[in-house]
């Protein structure tokens, strides 16, 4: 999708669309965030939804929350994620396959209609394609801030909250999650957080690396960092703990990753 066209739309419709944490920013400021690789959380589009429903009542099931608005997470390179919620999903359990199937079917329908609504009514999405959907239904409604204690280093919550001092061994800049109090512009995850205690030849990603990792785009970035580190260690024939982290950082930056 064309993020520049969407940003112009955000600026032209401030009463209907906002970028979380950046309500006072202008178009140039938003563009600078995109250049830095900062994931943008665009929320709203309630008026767009109402207009779409007037023309096609099928869109009635789209939207989330009491205000039936949308959330679109823009990552980078013209790609992003629609955030979908479903009523059936909240009551789906693994021991009730019939209800689970209904929830999955409803979710797929919402996903497609949300994409169609954006393509038909939101500037920047005219030629967008839905390239993938999650293969499962997530019910992680409660997120713990307690350290996992699984790896060599746990990022403290005050760092996640405020984007603390730079880690010399940082390998990825993680997008902050607004709903749980993380720093809007993200925070850094060090290489030490990928190394499990007492285990050799293994790196971890996702919540084993840090309990508060959540946003899908940055989970993928953590995976990229781990993959690069594993490849370099294998190529040089050194243990993962002995790997020169600056080589990981340099390789990631050459690949276009946001490290710091």
C-alpha positions as CSV (number, residue, x, y, z in Angstrom):
1,X,0.0,0.0,0.0
2,X,1.0,3.7,-0.4
3,X,1.8,4.9,3.1
4,X,2.3,8.5,1.9
5,X,-1.2,8.7,0.5
6,X,-2.5,7.3,3.9
7,X,-0.5,9.9,5.9
8,X,-2.0,12.7,3.8
9,X,-5.5,11.3,4.5
10,X,-4.7,11.2,8.2
11,X,-3.7,14.9,8.1
12,X,-6.8,15.8,6.1
13,X,-9.2,14.0,8.5
14,X,-7.9,14.5,12.0
15,X,-11.4,14.1,13.5
16,X,-11.7,10.6,12.1
17,X,-8.2,9.1,11.9
18,X,-5.3,9.4,14.3
19,X,-1.8,7.9,14.7
20,X,-1.5,6.7,18.3
21,X,0.9,8.7,20.4
22,X,1.5,11.2,17.6
23,X,-1.7,13.3,17.7
24,X,0.2,16.6,17.3
25,X,2.4,15.5,14.5
26,X,2.3,17.0,11.0
27,X,2.8,15.2,7.6
28,X,6.6,15.8,7.6
29,X,6.8,14.3,11.1
30,X,4.9,11.2,10.1
31,X,7.1,10.9,7.0
32,X,10.2,11.0,9.2
33,X,8.9,8.2,11.4
34,X,8.4,6.1,8.3
35,X,11.9,6.8,7.2
36,X,13.2,5.6,10.6
37,X,11.3,2.4,10.3
38,X,9.0,3.2,13.2
39,X,5.8,1.2,13.0
40,X,2.7,3.4,12.9
41,X,-0.6,2.5,14.6
42,X,-3.3,4.2,12.7
43,X,-6.7,4.2,14.4
44,X,-10.2,5.4,13.5
45,X,-11.9,5.3,10.1
46,X,-15.4,5.2,11.8
47,X,-16.8,7.7,9.3
48,X,-15.3,5.7,6.5
49,X,-17.0,2.6,7.8
50,X,-20.4,4.4,8.0
51,X,-20.1,5.6,4.4
52,X,-19.2,2.0,3.3
53,X,-22.2,0.5,5.1
54,X,-24.5,3.0,3.5
55,X,-23.4,1.8,0.1
56,X,-23.1,-1.9,1.1
57,X,-24.7,-3.3,4.4
58,X,-22.3,-6.3,4.2
59,X,-19.7,-4.1,5.8
60,X,-21.8,-4.0,9.0
61,X,-19.8,-6.7,10.7
62,X,-16.5,-4.9,10.3
63,X,-14.9,-2.7,12.9
64,X,-13.8,-3.4,16.5
65,X,-14.7,-2.1,20.0
66,X,-17.8,0.0,21.0
67,X,-17.0,2.7,18.4
68,X,-16.6,0.1,15.6
69,X,-13.4,1.8,14.4
70,X,-10.3,0.1,12.8
71,X,-6.7,-0.3,13.7
72,X,-4.1,-0.5,10.9
73,X,-0.4,-1.2,11.9
74,X,1.9,0.1,9.2
75,X,5.3,-1.7,9.3
76,X,7.5,-0.8,6.3
77,X,8.0,-1.3,2.6
78,X,4.4,-0.8,1.8
79,X,3.2,-3.6,4.2
80,X,1.1,-3.5,7.3
81,X,-1.5,-5.4,9.4
82,X,-5.2,-5.0,10.0
83,X,-6.1,-5.7,13.6
84,X,-9.3,-7.8,13.7
85,X,-11.6,-8.7,16.6
86,X,-14.5,-11.1,16.6
87,X,-17.4,-11.7,19.1
88,X,-17.3,-15.4,18.4
89,X,-13.6,-15.5,19.0
90,X,-14.0,-14.4,22.7
91,X,-16.0,-17.6,23.4
92,X,-14.0,-20.0,21.3
93,X,-12.2,-22.9,23.1
94,X,-10.0,-25.7,21.8
95,X,-12.4,-28.3,23.4
96,X,-15.4,-27.0,21.3
97,X,-14.4,-27.6,17.7
98,X,-17.8,-26.5,16.4
99,X,-17.6,-23.1,18.0
100,X,-13.9,-22.8,17.1
101,X,-14.8,-23.5,13.4
102,X,-17.5,-20.8,13.5
103,X,-15.1,-18.3,15.0
104,X,-12.5,-19.1,12.4
105,X,-15.0,-18.7,9.6
106,X,-16.3,-15.4,11.0
107,X,-12.7,-14.1,11.4
108,X,-11.9,-14.9,7.8
109,X,-15.0,-13.0,6.6
110,X,-14.1,-10.0,8.8
111,X,-10.5,-10.0,7.5
112,X,-11.6,-10.0,3.9
113,X,-14.3,-7.4,4.3
114,X,-11.9,-5.2,6.3
115,X,-9.4,-5.4,3.4
116,X,-12.1,-4.7,0.8
117,X,-13.3,-1.7,2.8
118,X,-9.8,-0.2,2.9
119,X,-9.2,-0.9,-0.8
120,X,-12.5,0.7,-1.8
121,X,-12.6,3.7,0.6
122,X,-9.2,4.6,2.0
123,X,-6.6,6.4,-0.1
124,X,-3.3,4.5,-0.4
125,X,-5.0,1.0,-0.5
126,X,-6.3,1.1,-4.0
127,X,-3.9,-1.6,-5.3
128,X,-3.2,-3.3,-1.9
129,X,-3.3,-7.1,-1.7
130,X,-4.1,-9.3,1.3
131,X,-1.1,-11.5,1.3
132,X,-1.5,-13.6,4.5
133,X,-3.8,-14.2,7.5
134,X,-2.9,-15.7,10.9
135,X,-3.4,-19.4,10.9
136,X,-4.8,-19.4,14.4
137,X,-7.0,-17.5,16.8
138,X,-5.2,-15.7,19.6
139,X,-6.6,-15.3,23.1
140,X,-3.7,-13.7,24.9
141,X,-5.8,-11.1,26.7
142,X,-3.5,-10.7,29.7
143,X,0.1,-9.8,29.3
144,X,2.6,-10.1,32.2
145,X,5.3,-7.5,32.8
146,X,7.3,-9.8,35.1
147,X,10.8,-10.9,33.9
148,X,10.8,-14.3,32.4
149,X,14.2,-15.2,33.8
150,X,14.8,-17.6,30.9
151,X,17.6,-15.7,29.1
152,X,20.9,-14.1,30.1
153,X,19.3,-10.7,30.3
154,X,15.7,-9.5,31.1
155,X,14.9,-6.0,29.7
156,X,13.5,-4.1,32.8
157,X,10.1,-2.6,32.5
158,X,11.3,0.9,33.2
159,X,13.4,0.6,30.0
160,X,10.4,-0.6,28.0
161,X,8.3,2.3,29.4
162,X,10.8,5.1,28.7
163,X,13.2,3.8,26.0
164,X,16.2,3.8,28.3
165,X,19.9,4.0,27.5
166,X,21.3,2.4,24.4
167,X,22.4,-1.2,24.7
168,X,25.8,-1.7,23.1
169,X,24.7,-5.2,22.0
170,X,21.2,-4.1,20.7
171,X,20.1,-6.1,17.7
172,X,16.6,-4.9,17.1
173,X,14.4,-1.9,17.9
174,X,11.1,-3.2,19.2
175,X,7.9,-1.3,18.4
176,X,6.1,-0.2,21.6
177,X,2.6,-1.5,22.4
178,X,0.4,1.5,23.3
179,X,-2.2,-0.4,25.2
180,X,0.2,-1.7,27.9
181,X,2.3,1.4,28.5
182,X,5.4,0.8,26.3
183,X,7.4,3.7,24.9
184,X,5.6,4.9,21.7
185,X,8.8,5.0,19.6
186,X,9.9,1.6,20.8
187,X,12.8,0.2,22.8
188,X,15.9,-1.8,22.2
189,X,16.3,-5.6,22.7
190,X,19.9,-6.7,23.4
191,X,21.6,-9.8,22.0
192,X,21.9,-11.2,25.5
193,X,18.1,-11.5,25.7
194,X,18.2,-14.1,22.9
195,X,20.6,-16.4,24.7
196,X,18.9,-18.9,27.1
197,X,20.6,-19.6,30.4
198,X,22.5,-22.8,30.6
199,X,21.9,-23.8,27.0
200,X,24.4,-23.8,24.2
201,X,23.8,-23.6,20.4
202,X,20.4,-22.1,20.8
203,X,18.8,-18.6,20.4
204,X,15.2,-17.8,21.4
205,X,12.8,-15.2,20.0
206,X,9.3,-14.0,21.0
207,X,8.1,-14.1,24.6
208,X,10.9,-16.4,25.7
209,X,13.3,-13.6,24.8
210,X,11.1,-10.9,26.5
211,X,7.7,-11.3,28.1
212,X,6.4,-8.1,26.7
213,X,7.2,-8.7,23.0
214,X,3.8,-8.5,21.2
215,X,3.6,-6.6,17.9
216,X,3.9,-9.0,15.0
217,X,6.1,-6.8,12.8
218,X,8.8,-6.5,15.5
219,X,8.5,-10.2,16.5
220,X,9.6,-10.8,12.9
221,X,12.5,-8.4,13.3
222,X,13.7,-10.3,16.4
223,X,13.5,-13.5,14.4
224,X,15.6,-11.8,11.7
225,X,18.3,-10.8,14.3
226,X,18.4,-14.3,15.7
227,X,18.7,-15.8,12.2
228,X,21.6,-13.5,11.3
229,X,23.4,-14.3,14.5
230,X,23.0,-18.1,14.1
231,X,24.3,-17.9,10.5
232,X,27.3,-15.8,11.4
233,X,28.2,-18.1,14.3
234,X,27.9,-21.2,12.1
235,X,30.0,-19.5,9.4
236,X,32.7,-18.5,11.8
237,X,32.6,-21.7,13.8
238,X,32.2,-19.9,17.2
239,X,29.7,-20.4,20.0
240,X,26.7,-18.1,20.0
241,X,27.9,-16.6,23.3
242,X,31.3,-15.7,21.8
243,X,29.9,-14.1,18.6
244,X,31.0,-10.5,18.0
245,X,27.7,-8.7,18.2
246,X,29.0,-5.7,16.1
247,X,29.1,-8.1,13.2
248,X,25.4,-9.0,13.7
249,X,24.5,-5.3,13.9
250,X,26.4,-4.5,10.8
251,X,24.8,-7.3,8.8
252,X,21.3,-6.4,10.0
253,X,21.8,-2.8,9.0
254,X,23.0,-3.8,5.6
255,X,19.8,-5.8,5.3
256,X,17.8,-2.6,6.1
257,X,16.8,-3.7,9.7
258,X,16.3,-1.0,12.4
259,X,18.8,-1.9,15.1
260,X,19.0,1.3,17.2
